[in-house]
Amino acid sequence: MEIRHYQESDWPQMWAMMQPVFAAGETYAYPQNITEQELRHLWLELAQATYVACNEQGEVIGTYYLKANQIGLGAHVANSGYVVAEKARGQGVANALCQHSQQMALAAGFKAMQYNFVVSTNKIAVGIWQKNGFKIAGVLDRAFKLRNETYVDIYVMYKWLAND
């Protein structure tokens, strides 16, 4: 697997991989009917950097964005969002993306990383983030509505990255 900067030619594969994730309504608060243009804006234009993971055949099997979590006095804390292709799940892609994003955050001058909205029922992601040193810093009671109309908690997860 190779993790590299996003290239414009990656977008069709990214959209095809990401759209079903958002349509499922299980892990992201994005609208289930998000348009391609809206997703491009959120994932590429608002990000400081976007990366893709590619398999040996060059297919995009995962992606993440990196940006400041806040402006101004909170800009030293990075934020990332991740998507892994369904066919690549369980193969260590999310873990590799998480580790890569932390390295890139440090290289970009960030001191910490925060995930603002981790759905509590996304147990695999929560476990991967915890394995990589992220702690649950807060729980927002019933802040996410699953597509079946069930309300579940979300976690704010945080990790100090810098050595100081």
Rosetta constraint file for C-alpha pairs under 8 A:
AtomPair CA 1 CA 53 HARMONIC 6.51 0.50
AtomPair CA 1 CA 54 HARMONIC 5.59 0.50
AtomPair CA 1 CA 55 HARMONIC 4.74 0.50
AtomPair CA 1 CA 56 HARMONIC 6.07 0.50
AtomPair CA 2 CA 53 HARMONIC 5.53 0.50
AtomPair CA 2 CA 54 HARMONIC 5.27 0.50
AtomPair CA 2 CA 55 HARMONIC 6.63 0.50
AtomPair CA 2 CA 56 HARMONIC 7.79 0.50
AtomPair CA 3 CA 51 HARMONIC 6.67 0.50
AtomPair CA 3 CA 52 HARMONIC 5.56 0.50
AtomPair CA 3 CA 53 HARMONIC 4.29 0.50
AtomPair CA 3 CA 54 HARMONIC 6.39 0.50
AtomPair CA 3 CA 97 HARMONIC 7.62 0.50
AtomPair CA 3 CA 100 HARMONIC 7.81 0.50
AtomPair CA 4 CA 51 HARMONIC 5.46 0.50
AtomPair CA 4 CA 52 HARMONIC 5.61 0.50
AtomPair CA 4 CA 53 HARMONIC 6.57 0.50
AtomPair CA 5 CA 49 HARMONIC 7.43 0.50
AtomPair CA 5 CA 50 HARMONIC 6.06 0.50
AtomPair CA 5 CA 51 HARMONIC 4.37 0.50
AtomPair CA 5 CA 52 HARMONIC 6.25 0.50
AtomPair CA 6 CA 10 HARMONIC 6.58 0.50
AtomPair CA 6 CA 49 HARMONIC 7.97 0.50
AtomPair CA 6 CA 50 HARMONIC 5.45 0.50
AtomPair CA 6 CA 51 HARMONIC 4.78 0.50
AtomPair CA 6 CA 52 HARMONIC 5.61 0.50
AtomPair CA 7 CA 11 HARMONIC 7.50 0.50
AtomPair CA 10 CA 14 HARMONIC 6.17 0.50
AtomPair CA 10 CA 60 HARMONIC 7.09 0.50
AtomPair CA 11 CA 15 HARMONIC 6.01 0.50
AtomPair CA 12 CA 16 HARMONIC 6.24 0.50
AtomPair CA 13 CA 17 HARMONIC 6.11 0.50
AtomPair CA 13 CA 59 HARMONIC 7.60 0.50
AtomPair CA 13 CA 60 HARMONIC 6.19 0.50
AtomPair CA 14 CA 18 HARMONIC 5.87 0.50
AtomPair CA 14 CA 60 HARMONIC 6.65 0.50
AtomPair CA 14 CA 62 HARMONIC 7.90 0.50
AtomPair CA 14 CA 63 HARMONIC 7.60 0.50
AtomPair CA 15 CA 19 HARMONIC 5.65 0.50
AtomPair CA 15 CA 36 HARMONIC 6.88 0.50
AtomPair CA 16 CA 20 HARMONIC 7.38 0.50
AtomPair CA 17 CA 21 HARMONIC 7.43 0.50
AtomPair CA 17 CA 61 HARMONIC 7.60 0.50
AtomPair CA 17 CA 84 HARMONIC 7.62 0.50
AtomPair CA 17 CA 85 HARMONIC 5.47 0.50
AtomPair CA 17 CA 86 HARMONIC 7.68 0.50
AtomPair CA 18 CA 22 HARMONIC 6.57 0.50
AtomPair CA 18 CA 83 HARMONIC 6.58 0.50
AtomPair CA 18 CA 84 HARMONIC 7.95 0.50
AtomPair CA 18 CA 85 HARMONIC 7.42 0.50
AtomPair CA 19 CA 23 HARMONIC 6.08 0.50
AtomPair CA 19 CA 34 HARMONIC 7.72 0.50
AtomPair CA 19 CA 36 HARMONIC 8.00 0.50
AtomPair CA 20 CA 24 HARMONIC 6.03 0.50
AtomPair CA 21 CA 25 HARMONIC 7.15 0.50
AtomPair CA 21 CA 26 HARMONIC 7.77 0.50
AtomPair CA 21 CA 27 HARMONIC 7.57 0.50
AtomPair CA 21 CA 83 HARMONIC 7.70 0.50
AtomPair CA 22 CA 26 HARMONIC 7.63 0.50
AtomPair CA 22 CA 27 HARMONIC 7.44 0.50
AtomPair CA 22 CA 28 HARMONIC 6.26 0.50
AtomPair CA 22 CA 30 HARMONIC 6.43 0.50
AtomPair CA 22 CA 31 HARMONIC 7.03 0.50
AtomPair CA 22 CA 32 HARMONIC 5.30 0.50
AtomPair CA 22 CA 33 HARMONIC 7.65 0.50
AtomPair CA 22 CA 34 HARMONIC 7.38 0.50
AtomPair CA 23 CA 31 HARMONIC 7.54 0.50
AtomPair CA 23 CA 32 HARMONIC 4.11 0.50
AtomPair CA 23 CA 33 HARMONIC 6.07 0.50
AtomPair CA 23 CA 34 HARMONIC 7.67 0.50
AtomPair CA 24 CA 32 HARMONIC 6.72 0.50
AtomPair CA 24 CA 147 HARMONIC 7.55 0.50
AtomPair CA 25 CA 29 HARMONIC 7.28 0.50
AtomPair CA 25 CA 30 HARMONIC 7.95 0.50
AtomPair CA 25 CA 31 HARMONIC 7.80 0.50
AtomPair CA 25 CA 32 HARMONIC 5.77 0.50
AtomPair CA 25 CA 146 HARMONIC 6.16 0.50
AtomPair CA 25 CA 147 HARMONIC 5.54 0.50
AtomPair CA 26 CA 119 HARMONIC 7.80 0.50
AtomPair CA 26 CA 122 HARMONIC 7.76 0.50
AtomPair CA 26 CA 146 HARMONIC 5.77 0.50
AtomPair CA 26 CA 147 HARMONIC 6.95 0.50
AtomPair CA 27 CA 118 HARMONIC 7.40 0.50
AtomPair CA 27 CA 119 HARMONIC 5.84 0.50
AtomPair CA 27 CA 122 HARMONIC 6.55 0.50
AtomPair CA 28 CA 117 HARMONIC 7.87 0.50
AtomPair CA 28 CA 119 HARMONIC 7.60 0.50
AtomPair CA 29 CA 144 HARMONIC 7.28 0.50
AtomPair CA 30 CA 34 HARMONIC 6.81 0.50
AtomPair CA 34 CA 38 HARMONIC 6.30 0.50
AtomPair CA 34 CA 39 HARMONIC 6.58 0.50
AtomPair CA 35 CA 39 HARMONIC 6.23 0.50
AtomPair CA 36 CA 40 HARMONIC 6.12 0.50
AtomPair CA 37 CA 41 HARMONIC 6.28 0.50
AtomPair CA 38 CA 42 HARMONIC 6.30 0.50
AtomPair CA 39 CA 43 HARMONIC 5.80 0.50
AtomPair CA 39 CA 44 HARMONIC 7.92 0.50
AtomPair CA 40 CA 44 HARMONIC 5.38 0.50
AtomPair CA 40 CA 45 HARMONIC 6.75 0.50
AtomPair CA 41 CA 45 HARMONIC 4.77 0.50
AtomPair CA 41 CA 46 HARMONIC 6.28 0.50
AtomPair CA 42 CA 46 HARMONIC 5.47 0.50
AtomPair CA 42 CA 47 HARMONIC 7.31 0.50
AtomPair CA 43 CA 47 HARMONIC 6.21 0.50
AtomPair CA 43 CA 50 HARMONIC 7.32 0.50
AtomPair CA 43 CA 65 HARMONIC 6.28 0.50
AtomPair CA 44 CA 49 HARMONIC 7.35 0.50
AtomPair CA 44 CA 50 HARMONIC 6.25 0.50
AtomPair CA 44 CA 65 HARMONIC 7.30 0.50
AtomPair CA 46 CA 67 HARMONIC 7.58 0.50
AtomPair CA 47 CA 65 HARMONIC 5.82 0.50
AtomPair CA 47 CA 66 HARMONIC 5.70 0.50
AtomPair CA 47 CA 67 HARMONIC 4.98 0.50
AtomPair CA 48 CA 65 HARMONIC 7.43 0.50
AtomPair CA 48 CA 66 HARMONIC 5.68 0.50
AtomPair CA 48 CA 67 HARMONIC 4.75 0.50
AtomPair CA 48 CA 68 HARMONIC 7.56 0.50
AtomPair CA 49 CA 65 HARMONIC 5.79 0.50
AtomPair CA 49 CA 66 HARMONIC 5.27 0.50
AtomPair CA 49 CA 67 HARMONIC 6.83 0.50
AtomPair CA 50 CA 63 HARMONIC 7.28 0.50
AtomPair CA 50 CA 64 HARMONIC 5.82 0.50
AtomPair CA 50 CA 65 HARMONIC 4.26 0.50
AtomPair CA 50 CA 66 HARMONIC 6.21 0.50
AtomPair CA 51 CA 63 HARMONIC 5.53 0.50
AtomPair CA 51 CA 64 HARMONIC 5.47 0.50
AtomPair CA 51 CA 65 HARMONIC 6.28 0.50
AtomPair CA 52 CA 60 HARMONIC 6.37 0.50
AtomPair CA 52 CA 61 HARMONIC 7.47 0.50
AtomPair CA 52 CA 62 HARMONIC 5.60 0.50
AtomPair CA 52 CA 63 HARMONIC 4.22 0.50
AtomPair CA 52 CA 64 HARMONIC 6.61 0.50
AtomPair CA 53 CA 60 HARMONIC 5.75 0.50
AtomPair CA 53 CA 61 HARMONIC 5.62 0.50
AtomPair CA 53 CA 62 HARMONIC 4.83 0.50
AtomPair CA 53 CA 63 HARMONIC 5.92 0.50
AtomPair CA 53 CA 93 HARMONIC 7.53 0.50
AtomPair CA 53 CA 97 HARMONIC 7.47 0.50
AtomPair CA 54 CA 58 HARMONIC 5.16 0.50
AtomPair CA 54 CA 59 HARMONIC 5.10 0.50
AtomPair CA 54 CA 60 HARMONIC 4.44 0.50
AtomPair CA 54 CA 61 HARMONIC 5.45 0.50
AtomPair CA 54 CA 62 HARMONIC 7.04 0.50
AtomPair CA 55 CA 59 HARMONIC 5.50 0.50
AtomPair CA 55 CA 60 HARMONIC 6.72 0.50
AtomPair CA 55 CA 61 HARMONIC 6.52 0.50
AtomPair CA 60 CA 85 HARMONIC 7.92 0.50
AtomPair CA 61 CA 84 HARMONIC 5.84 0.50
AtomPair CA 61 CA 85 HARMONIC 4.94 0.50
AtomPair CA 61 CA 87 HARMONIC 7.88 0.50
AtomPair CA 61 CA 88 HARMONIC 6.15 0.50
AtomPair CA 61 CA 93 HARMONIC 7.80 0.50
AtomPair CA 62 CA 82 HARMONIC 7.37 0.50
AtomPair CA 62 CA 83 HARMONIC 5.51 0.50
AtomPair CA 62 CA 84 HARMONIC 4.14 0.50
AtomPair CA 62 CA 85 HARMONIC 5.77 0.50
AtomPair CA 62 CA 93 HARMONIC 6.82 0.50
AtomPair CA 62 CA 94 HARMONIC 7.52 0.50
AtomPair CA 62 CA 97 HARMONIC 7.76 0.50
AtomPair CA 63 CA 82 HARMONIC 5.74 0.50
AtomPair CA 63 CA 83 HARMONIC 5.46 0.50
AtomPair CA 63 CA 84 HARMONIC 6.57 0.50
AtomPair CA 63 CA 97 HARMONIC 7.42 0.50
AtomPair CA 64 CA 80 HARMONIC 6.36 0.50
AtomPair CA 64 CA 81 HARMONIC 5.35 0.50
AtomPair CA 64 CA 82 HARMONIC 4.39 0.50
AtomPair CA 64 CA 83 HARMONIC 6.52 0.50
AtomPair CA 64 CA 97 HARMONIC 7.04 0.50
AtomPair CA 64 CA 101 HARMONIC 7.69 0.50
AtomPair CA 65 CA 79 HARMONIC 7.97 0.50
AtomPair CA 65 CA 80 HARMONIC 5.25 0.50
AtomPair CA 65 CA 81 HARMONIC 5.72 0.50
AtomPair CA 65 CA 82 HARMONIC 7.06 0.50
AtomPair CA 66 CA 78 HARMONIC 6.70 0.50
AtomPair CA 66 CA 79 HARMONIC 5.84 0.50
AtomPair CA 66 CA 80 HARMONIC 4.81 0.50
AtomPair CA 66 CA 81 HARMONIC 7.45 0.50
AtomPair CA 66 CA 101 HARMONIC 7.11 0.50
AtomPair CA 66 CA 105 HARMONIC 7.23 0.50
AtomPair CA 67 CA 78 HARMONIC 5.60 0.50
AtomPair CA 67 CA 79 HARMONIC 5.40 0.50
AtomPair CA 67 CA 80 HARMONIC 6.58 0.50
AtomPair CA 68 CA 74 HARMONIC 7.81 0.50
AtomPair CA 68 CA 75 HARMONIC 5.20 0.50
AtomPair CA 68 CA 76 HARMONIC 6.88 0.50
AtomPair CA 68 CA 77 HARMONIC 5.90 0.50
AtomPair CA 68 CA 78 HARMONIC 4.48 0.50
AtomPair CA 68 CA 79 HARMONIC 5.71 0.50
AtomPair CA 68 CA 110 HARMONIC 7.98 0.50
AtomPair CA 69 CA 74 HARMONIC 6.96 0.50
AtomPair CA 69 CA 75 HARMONIC 6.31 0.50
AtomPair CA 69 CA 77 HARMONIC 5.61 0.50
AtomPair CA 69 CA 78 HARMONIC 5.06 0.50
AtomPair CA 69 CA 79 HARMONIC 4.78 0.50
AtomPair CA 69 CA 113 HARMONIC 7.91 0.50
AtomPair CA 69 CA 114 HARMONIC 7.02 0.50
AtomPair CA 70 CA 74 HARMONIC 4.93 0.50
AtomPair CA 70 CA 75 HARMONIC 5.09 0.50
AtomPair CA 70 CA 77 HARMONIC 7.21 0.50
AtomPair CA 71 CA 75 HARMONIC 4.86 0.50
AtomPair CA 75 CA 110 HARMONIC 7.69 0.50
AtomPair CA 76 CA 109 HARMONIC 7.23 0.50
AtomPair CA 76 CA 110 HARMONIC 4.72 0.50
AtomPair CA 76 CA 111 HARMONIC 5.47 0.50
AtomPair CA 76 CA 112 HARMONIC 6.70 0.50
AtomPair CA 77 CA 110 HARMONIC 5.65 0.50
AtomPair CA 77 CA 111 HARMONIC 5.90 0.50
AtomPair CA 77 CA 112 HARMONIC 4.66 0.50
AtomPair CA 77 CA 113 HARMONIC 5.16 0.50
AtomPair CA 77 CA 114 HARMONIC 6.62 0.50
AtomPair CA 78 CA 105 HARMONIC 6.47 0.50
AtomPair CA 78 CA 110 HARMONIC 5.94 0.50
AtomPair CA 78 CA 111 HARMONIC 7.64 0.50
AtomPair CA 78 CA 112 HARMONIC 6.05 0.50
AtomPair CA 78 CA 113 HARMONIC 4.47 0.50
AtomPair CA 78 CA 114 HARMONIC 6.18 0.50
AtomPair CA 79 CA 113 HARMONIC 5.65 0.50
AtomPair CA 79 CA 114 HARMONIC 5.32 0.50
AtomPair CA 79 CA 115 HARMONIC 5.95 0.50
AtomPair CA 79 CA 116 HARMONIC 7.82 0.50
AtomPair CA 80 CA 101 HARMONIC 7.46 0.50
AtomPair CA 80 CA 113 HARMONIC 7.81 0.50
AtomPair CA 80 CA 114 HARMONIC 7.64 0.50
AtomPair CA 80 CA 115 HARMONIC 6.71 0.50
AtomPair CA 81 CA 115 HARMONIC 7.71 0.50
AtomPair CA 82 CA 94 HARMONIC 7.31 0.50
AtomPair CA 82 CA 97 HARMONIC 7.57 0.50
AtomPair CA 83 CA 94 HARMONIC 7.69 0.50
AtomPair CA 84 CA 88 HARMONIC 6.59 0.50
AtomPair CA 84 CA 89 HARMONIC 6.44 0.50
AtomPair CA 84 CA 93 HARMONIC 6.84 0.50
AtomPair CA 84 CA 94 HARMONIC 6.48 0.50
AtomPair CA 85 CA 89 HARMONIC 6.51 0.50
AtomPair CA 88 CA 93 HARMONIC 7.04 0.50
AtomPair CA 89 CA 93 HARMONIC 6.97 0.50
AtomPair CA 89 CA 94 HARMONIC 7.88 0.50
AtomPair CA 92 CA 96 HARMONIC 6.16 0.50
AtomPair CA 93 CA 97 HARMONIC 6.11 0.50
AtomPair CA 94 CA 98 HARMONIC 6.05 0.50
AtomPair CA 94 CA 125 HARMONIC 7.85 0.50
AtomPair CA 94 CA 128 HARMONIC 7.48 0.50
AtomPair CA 95 CA 99 HARMONIC 6.26 0.50
AtomPair CA 95 CA 128 HARMONIC 6.13 0.50
AtomPair CA 95 CA 129 HARMONIC 7.84 0.50
AtomPair CA 95 CA 132 HARMONIC 7.80 0.50
AtomPair CA 96 CA 100 HARMONIC 6.03 0.50
AtomPair CA 97 CA 101 HARMONIC 5.94 0.50
AtomPair CA 98 CA 102 HARMONIC 6.39 0.50
AtomPair CA 98 CA 129 HARMONIC 7.39 0.50
AtomPair CA 98 CA 132 HARMONIC 7.50 0.50
AtomPair CA 99 CA 103 HARMONIC 6.49 0.50
AtomPair CA 99 CA 132 HARMONIC 7.28 0.50
AtomPair CA 100 CA 104 HARMONIC 6.16 0.50
AtomPair CA 101 CA 105 HARMONIC 5.91 0.50
AtomPair CA 102 CA 106 HARMONIC 6.25 0.50
AtomPair CA 102 CA 113 HARMONIC 7.50 0.50
AtomPair CA 102 CA 161 HARMONIC 7.25 0.50
AtomPair CA 103 CA 107 HARMONIC 6.20 0.50
AtomPair CA 104 CA 108 HARMONIC 6.06 0.50
AtomPair CA 105 CA 109 HARMONIC 6.42 0.50
AtomPair CA 105 CA 110 HARMONIC 5.24 0.50
AtomPair CA 105 CA 111 HARMONIC 7.68 0.50
AtomPair CA 105 CA 112 HARMONIC 7.94 0.50
AtomPair CA 105 CA 113 HARMONIC 7.74 0.50
AtomPair CA 106 CA 110 HARMONIC 5.12 0.50
AtomPair CA 106 CA 111 HARMONIC 6.45 0.50
AtomPair CA 106 CA 161 HARMONIC 6.98 0.50
AtomPair CA 106 CA 162 HARMONIC 7.09 0.50
AtomPair CA 110 CA 161 HARMONIC 7.80 0.50
AtomPair CA 110 CA 162 HARMONIC 7.81 0.50
AtomPair CA 111 CA 160 HARMONIC 6.31 0.50
AtomPair CA 111 CA 161 HARMONIC 5.32 0.50
AtomPair CA 111 CA 162 HARMONIC 4.88 0.50
AtomPair CA 112 CA 158 HARMONIC 7.40 0.50
AtomPair CA 112 CA 159 HARMONIC 5.64 0.50
AtomPair CA 112 CA 160 HARMONIC 4.22 0.50
AtomPair CA 112 CA 161 HARMONIC 4.69 0.50
AtomPair CA 112 CA 162 HARMONIC 6.67 0.50
AtomPair CA 113 CA 158 HARMONIC 5.78 0.50
AtomPair CA 113 CA 159 HARMONIC 5.40 0.50
AtomPair CA 113 CA 160 HARMONIC 6.50 0.50
AtomPair CA 113 CA 161 HARMONIC 6.95 0.50
AtomPair CA 114 CA 156 HARMONIC 7.14 0.50
AtomPair CA 114 CA 157 HARMONIC 5.62 0.50
AtomPair CA 114 CA 158 HARMONIC 4.40 0.50
AtomPair CA 114 CA 159 HARMONIC 6.53 0.50
AtomPair CA 115 CA 156 HARMONIC 5.66 0.50
AtomPair CA 115 CA 157 HARMONIC 5.02 0.50
AtomPair CA 115 CA 158 HARMONIC 6.38 0.50
AtomPair CA 116 CA 155 HARMONIC 7.09 0.50
AtomPair CA 116 CA 156 HARMONIC 4.74 0.50
AtomPair CA 116 CA 157 HARMONIC 6.65 0.50
AtomPair CA 117 CA 154 HARMONIC 5.73 0.50
AtomPair CA 117 CA 155 HARMONIC 5.84 0.50
AtomPair CA 117 CA 156 HARMONIC 5.78 0.50
AtomPair CA 118 CA 122 HARMONIC 7.41 0.50
AtomPair CA 118 CA 126 HARMONIC 7.25 0.50
AtomPair CA 118 CA 154 HARMONIC 5.26 0.50
AtomPair CA 118 CA 155 HARMONIC 4.94 0.50
AtomPair CA 118 CA 156 HARMONIC 6.41 0.50
AtomPair CA 118 CA 157 HARMONIC 7.42 0.50
AtomPair CA 119 CA 144 HARMONIC 6.97 0.50
AtomPair CA 119 CA 152 HARMONIC 7.34 0.50
AtomPair CA 119 CA 153 HARMONIC 6.43 0.50
AtomPair CA 119 CA 154 HARMONIC 4.46 0.50
AtomPair CA 119 CA 155 HARMONIC 6.36 0.50
AtomPair CA 120 CA 126 HARMONIC 7.27 0.50
AtomPair CA 120 CA 152 HARMONIC 6.76 0.50
AtomPair CA 120 CA 153 HARMONIC 5.48 0.50
AtomPair CA 120 CA 154 HARMONIC 5.10 0.50
AtomPair CA 120 CA 155 HARMONIC 6.27 0.50
AtomPair CA 121 CA 152 HARMONIC 7.29 0.50
AtomPair CA 121 CA 153 HARMONIC 7.92 0.50
AtomPair CA 122 CA 126 HARMONIC 6.32 0.50
AtomPair CA 123 CA 127 HARMONIC 6.02 0.50
AtomPair CA 124 CA 128 HARMONIC 6.25 0.50
AtomPair CA 125 CA 129 HARMONIC 6.11 0.50
AtomPair CA 126 CA 130 HARMONIC 6.12 0.50
AtomPair CA 127 CA 131 HARMONIC 6.00 0.50
AtomPair CA 128 CA 132 HARMONIC 6.30 0.50
AtomPair CA 129 CA 133 HARMONIC 6.58 0.50
AtomPair CA 129 CA 134 HARMONIC 5.40 0.50
AtomPair CA 129 CA 135 HARMONIC 7.98 0.50
AtomPair CA 130 CA 134 HARMONIC 4.70 0.50
AtomPair CA 130 CA 135 HARMONIC 6.11 0.50
AtomPair CA 133 CA 159 HARMONIC 6.47 0.50
AtomPair CA 134 CA 157 HARMONIC 5.88 0.50
AtomPair CA 134 CA 158 HARMONIC 5.23 0.50
AtomPair CA 134 CA 159 HARMONIC 4.85 0.50
AtomPair CA 135 CA 157 HARMONIC 5.34 0.50
AtomPair CA 135 CA 158 HARMONIC 5.47 0.50
AtomPair CA 135 CA 159 HARMONIC 6.51 0.50
AtomPair CA 136 CA 155 HARMONIC 6.14 0.50
AtomPair CA 136 CA 156 HARMONIC 5.86 0.50
AtomPair CA 136 CA 157 HARMONIC 4.47 0.50
AtomPair CA 136 CA 158 HARMONIC 6.60 0.50
AtomPair CA 137 CA 155 HARMONIC 7.34 0.50
AtomPair CA 137 CA 156 HARMONIC 5.52 0.50
AtomPair CA 137 CA 157 HARMONIC 5.33 0.50
AtomPair CA 137 CA 158 HARMONIC 6.16 0.50
AtomPair CA 138 CA 155 HARMONIC 5.77 0.50
AtomPair CA 138 CA 156 HARMONIC 5.09 0.50
AtomPair CA 138 CA 157 HARMONIC 7.13 0.50
AtomPair CA 139 CA 153 HARMONIC 6.53 0.50
AtomPair CA 139 CA 154 HARMONIC 5.82 0.50
AtomPair CA 139 CA 155 HARMONIC 4.73 0.50
AtomPair CA 139 CA 156 HARMONIC 6.35 0.50
AtomPair CA 140 CA 153 HARMONIC 5.56 0.50
AtomPair CA 140 CA 154 HARMONIC 5.29 0.50
AtomPair CA 140 CA 155 HARMONIC 6.34 0.50
AtomPair CA 140 CA 156 HARMONIC 7.84 0.50
AtomPair CA 141 CA 152 HARMONIC 6.99 0.50
AtomPair CA 141 CA 153 HARMONIC 4.70 0.50
AtomPair CA 141 CA 154 HARMONIC 6.84 0.50
AtomPair CA 142 CA 151 HARMONIC 4.82 0.50
AtomPair CA 142 CA 152 HARMONIC 4.31 0.50
AtomPair CA 142 CA 153 HARMONIC 4.29 0.50
AtomPair CA 142 CA 154 HARMONIC 7.01 0.50
AtomPair CA 143 CA 151 HARMONIC 6.75 0.50
AtomPair CA 143 CA 152 HARMONIC 6.35 0.50
AtomPair CA 143 CA 153 HARMONIC 5.54 0.50
AtomPair CA 143 CA 154 HARMONIC 6.00 0.50
AtomPair CA 144 CA 151 HARMONIC 5.56 0.50
AtomPair CA 144 CA 152 HARMONIC 5.40 0.50
AtomPair CA 144 CA 153 HARMONIC 6.27 0.50
AtomPair CA 144 CA 154 HARMONIC 6.46 0.50
AtomPair CA 145 CA 149 HARMONIC 5.73 0.50
AtomPair CA 145 CA 150 HARMONIC 5.62 0.50
AtomPair CA 145 CA 151 HARMONIC 4.47 0.50
AtomPair CA 145 CA 152 HARMONIC 6.40 0.50
AtomPair CA 146 CA 150 HARMONIC 5.28 0.50
AtomPair CA 146 CA 151 HARMONIC 6.21 0.50
AtomPair CA 146 CA 152 HARMONIC 7.30 0.50
